[in-house]
Amino acid sequence: MIGEYQNKIRCLTQQRDYARTHQKIVEIPVEKPVLYEKCESCDRTAYQNEKAKYGTQKERLAGQYKAKTVMFQTTLFLLAWYSLTTTLFQAVQSDVFLSDCKSFFHDAASFLQTFIGWTIDAGQSVAQISTKIPNPFIAGMVYWLFLILVVGICVAGTGILAILIEIKVIELYKKNCWDVITLLMILTSTAVIIYFGEAIKKALSVNLLLLFVLSQGVYLGIRCYLKNRDYEEKSVNMIFYDKNGR
């Protein structure tokens, strides 16, 4: 049995040696990408012509896009101007809307007058400290000094607060509502309040101009909410993709 296995090993060894000595080498062509070497003496006229053609087409398309953009903006401006003009003309002819406008500004002026009166009363109350000064001349100076100081601080603080609120509202409008949708909403709400002012006054006992301001505030709040929610969803999606390695 050992001899049989030795014969098999000898046969296999001979086959291996025969395969090694009788191999055929075949060359297979393989394409290998190499870096492009610029030839200074070659003719690149076709490339230059195509590049010039591309530049010309790009400039022509950019000009067409700019012209269409200007045309769209001009049309939008004319539409807004026409809508606003006709709405204002209708507002002038609306007795109910004019009456509410006068009432709104009259109430605003009355509130401002009342606020100034409260401020003067507060200043006079604080200035009463001067009555404890025995010298009448110094007491008078201290009285007017405290009165001017208190009134000035209250009026200036209120004015600065109103300006800051106005700036904040303008920033929110530019950030969230500065688009065509807002323009259409303003024109539509103005037209509805003016054209259907009498019906609104019968259903709701509210000032039409105040109703317009409140509707703009509600619209601004809704747009800010939707904008923030969309931003939060995008942030969550980005975090989810980052965690999953996508």
C-alpha positions as CSV (number, residue, x, y, z in Angstrom):
1,M,0.0,0.0,0.0
2,I,2.9,2.4,0.7
3,G,4.3,1.8,-2.7
4,E,1.0,2.6,-4.3
5,Y,0.8,6.0,-2.6
6,Q,4.4,6.7,-3.6
7,N,3.6,6.0,-7.2
8,K,0.7,8.4,-7.1
9,I,2.9,11.1,-5.5
10,R,5.5,10.5,-8.2
11,C,2.9,10.9,-11.0
12,L,1.5,14.1,-9.5
13,T,5.0,15.5,-9.2
14,Q,5.7,14.7,-12.9
15,Q,2.5,16.4,-13.9
16,R,3.4,19.5,-11.9
17,D,6.8,19.7,-13.5
18,Y,5.4,19.2,-16.9
19,A,2.9,22.0,-16.4
20,R,5.6,24.3,-15.2
21,T,7.9,23.6,-18.2
22,H,5.1,23.7,-20.9
23,Q,3.3,27.0,-19.9
24,K,2.4,29.4,-22.7
25,I,2.7,33.1,-22.0
26,V,-0.1,35.1,-23.6
27,E,0.1,39.0,-23.6
28,I,-3.3,40.7,-23.0
29,P,-3.5,44.4,-23.8
30,V,-4.8,46.4,-20.9
31,E,-5.9,50.1,-21.1
32,K,-4.4,52.2,-18.3
33,P,-5.4,55.8,-17.8
34,V,-2.5,58.2,-17.7
35,L,-2.2,61.9,-17.0
36,Y,-2.8,64.2,-19.9
37,E,0.4,65.8,-21.2
38,K,-0.2,69.1,-22.9
39,C,1.4,69.3,-26.3
40,E,2.6,72.8,-27.1
41,S,2.9,72.2,-30.8
42,C,-0.6,70.7,-31.4
43,D,-3.4,72.6,-33.1
44,R,-6.1,73.6,-30.5
45,T,-8.3,75.6,-32.9
46,A,-11.3,73.4,-32.4
47,Y,-11.1,73.6,-28.6
48,Q,-10.8,77.4,-28.7
49,N,-13.7,77.7,-31.1
50,E,-15.9,75.6,-28.8
51,K,-14.9,77.6,-25.8
52,A,-15.7,80.9,-27.5
53,K,-19.1,79.4,-28.6
54,Y,-19.8,78.3,-25.1
55,G,-19.0,81.8,-23.7
56,T,-21.2,83.5,-26.3
57,Q,-24.1,81.2,-25.5
58,K,-23.6,81.7,-21.8
59,E,-23.7,85.5,-22.1
60,R,-26.7,85.4,-24.4
61,L,-28.7,83.1,-22.0
62,A,-27.6,85.3,-19.0
63,G,-28.9,88.4,-20.8
64,Q,-32.2,86.7,-21.6
65,Y,-32.6,85.6,-18.0
66,K,-31.9,89.1,-16.8
67,A,-34.3,90.6,-19.2
68,K,-37.1,88.2,-18.2
69,T,-36.4,88.9,-14.5
70,V,-36.7,92.6,-15.1
71,M,-39.9,92.1,-17.1
72,F,-41.4,89.9,-14.3
73,Q,-40.5,92.5,-11.6
74,T,-41.9,95.3,-13.6
75,T,-45.1,93.4,-14.3
76,L,-45.4,92.6,-10.6
77,F,-44.8,96.2,-9.6
78,L,-47.4,97.5,-12.1
79,L,-49.9,94.9,-10.8
80,A,-49.3,95.9,-7.2
81,W,-49.5,99.6,-8.1
82,Y,-52.8,99.1,-10.0
83,S,-54.3,97.0,-7.2
84,L,-53.2,99.4,-4.5
85,T,-54.4,102.5,-6.4
86,T,-57.9,101.0,-7.1
87,T,-58.1,99.9,-3.5
88,L,-57.2,103.3,-2.1
89,F,-59.7,105.0,-4.4
90,Q,-62.4,102.6,-3.2
91,A,-61.3,103.3,0.4
92,V,-61.7,107.1,-0.1
93,Q,-65.3,106.4,-1.3
94,S,-66.1,104.1,1.7
95,D,-67.6,106.1,4.5
96,V,-67.4,103.2,6.9
97,F,-63.7,102.7,6.4
98,L,-62.9,106.5,6.5
99,S,-64.9,106.8,9.7
100,D,-62.9,103.8,11.3
101,C,-59.6,105.3,10.1
102,K,-60.5,108.7,11.8
103,S,-61.6,106.8,14.9
104,F,-58.4,104.7,15.0
105,F,-56.1,107.7,14.8
106,H,-58.2,109.7,17.2
107,D,-57.9,106.9,19.7
108,A,-54.2,106.6,19.1
109,A,-53.8,110.4,19.7
110,S,-56.0,110.2,22.8
111,F,-53.9,107.4,24.2
112,L,-50.7,109.3,23.5
113,Q,-52.1,112.4,25.2
114,T,-53.2,110.3,28.2
115,F,-49.7,108.7,28.4
116,I,-48.0,112.1,28.4
117,G,-50.4,113.2,31.1
118,W,-49.5,110.1,33.2
119,T,-45.8,110.9,32.6
120,I,-46.2,114.5,33.7
121,D,-48.1,113.5,36.8
122,A,-45.4,111.0,37.7
123,G,-42.7,113.6,37.2
124,Q,-44.6,116.1,39.4
125,S,-45.0,113.4,42.1
126,V,-41.3,112.8,42.0
127,A,-40.5,116.5,41.9
128,Q,-42.4,117.0,45.1
129,I,-39.1,116.1,46.9
130,S,-38.0,119.7,46.2
131,T,-40.6,121.0,48.8
132,K,-38.3,119.7,51.5
133,I,-35.6,122.2,50.4
134,P,-35.9,125.4,52.4
135,N,-34.3,127.6,49.7
136,P,-37.1,128.6,47.2
137,F,-34.7,129.2,44.3
138,I,-32.9,125.8,44.7
139,A,-36.3,124.1,45.3
140,G,-37.6,125.5,42.0
141,M,-34.5,124.3,40.1
142,V,-34.7,120.8,41.7
143,Y,-38.5,120.7,40.9
144,W,-38.0,121.4,37.2
145,L,-34.9,119.2,37.1
146,F,-36.7,116.2,38.4
147,L,-39.8,116.9,36.3
148,I,-37.8,117.2,33.1
149,L,-35.7,114.1,34.0
150,V,-38.7,111.8,34.7
151,V,-40.7,113.0,31.7
152,G,-37.6,112.7,29.4
153,I,-36.8,109.2,30.6
154,C,-40.3,107.9,30.2
155,V,-40.9,109.5,26.8
156,A,-37.4,108.5,25.5
157,G,-37.7,105.0,26.9
158,T,-41.1,104.5,25.3
159,G,-39.9,105.9,22.0
160,I,-36.8,103.6,21.9
161,L,-39.0,100.6,22.8
162,A,-41.4,101.5,20.0
163,I,-38.5,101.8,17.5
164,L,-37.0,98.5,18.6
165,I,-40.3,96.8,18.2
166,E,-40.7,98.3,14.8
167,I,-37.2,97.2,13.8
168,K,-37.9,93.7,15.0
169,V,-41.2,93.4,13.1
170,I,-39.4,94.7,9.9
171,E,-36.7,92.1,10.4
172,L,-39.2,89.3,10.8
173,Y,-41.0,90.5,7.7
174,K,-37.8,90.5,5.7
175,K,-36.7,87.1,7.0
176,N,-40.0,85.2,6.8
177,C,-42.6,87.1,4.7
178,W,-40.7,89.1,2.1
179,D,-42.2,87.5,-1.0
180,V,-45.1,87.7,-3.4
181,I,-47.4,85.7,-1.1
182,T,-47.2,88.5,1.5
183,L,-48.0,91.2,-1.1
184,L,-51.0,89.3,-2.3
185,M,-52.1,88.7,1.3
186,I,-51.9,92.5,2.1
187,L,-53.7,93.5,-1.1
188,T,-56.4,90.8,-0.6
189,S,-57.0,91.6,3.1
190,T,-57.1,95.4,2.3
191,A,-59.6,94.8,-0.5
192,V,-61.8,92.5,1.7
193,I,-61.9,95.0,4.6
194,I,-62.7,98.0,2.3
195,Y,-65.2,96.3,-0.1
196,F,-67.0,94.3,2.7
197,G,-66.5,96.9,5.5
198,E,-70.2,97.4,6.1
199,A,-71.0,93.6,6.3
200,I,-68.0,93.2,8.7
201,K,-69.2,96.0,10.9
202,K,-72.6,94.4,11.2
203,A,-71.1,91.1,12.1
204,L,-68.3,92.3,14.3
205,S,-68.2,95.6,16.3
206,V,-64.5,96.2,15.6
207,N,-62.5,99.0,14.0
208,L,-61.7,98.0,10.4
209,L,-58.2,99.5,10.5
210,L,-57.5,97.7,13.8
211,L,-58.8,94.5,12.2
212,F,-56.4,94.9,9.3
213,V,-53.4,95.4,11.7
214,L,-54.5,92.3,13.7
215,S,-54.8,90.2,10.6
216,Q,-51.3,91.2,9.6
217,G,-50.0,90.2,13.0
218,V,-51.7,86.8,12.8
219,Y,-50.3,86.3,9.3
220,L,-46.8,87.2,10.5
221,G,-47.1,84.8,13.4
222,I,-48.2,81.9,11.2
223,R,-45.4,82.5,8.7
224,C,-42.8,82.6,11.4
225,Y,-44.1,79.4,13.0
226,L,-44.1,77.6,9.6
227,K,-40.6,78.9,8.9
228,N,-39.2,77.7,12.2
229,R,-40.9,74.3,12.0
230,D,-39.5,73.8,8.5
231,Y,-36.0,74.7,9.8
232,E,-36.3,72.4,12.8
233,E,-37.4,69.5,10.5
234,K,-34.4,70.1,8.2
235,S,-32.1,70.2,11.2
236,V,-33.5,66.9,12.6
237,N,-33.1,65.3,9.2
238,M,-29.5,66.4,8.9
239,I,-28.7,65.1,12.4
240,F,-30.4,61.7,11.5
241,Y,-28.4,61.4,8.3
242,D,-25.2,62.3,10.1
243,K,-25.8,59.6,12.8
244,N,-26.6,57.0,10.2
245,G,-23.5,57.9,8.1
246,R,-25.5,59.0,5.0
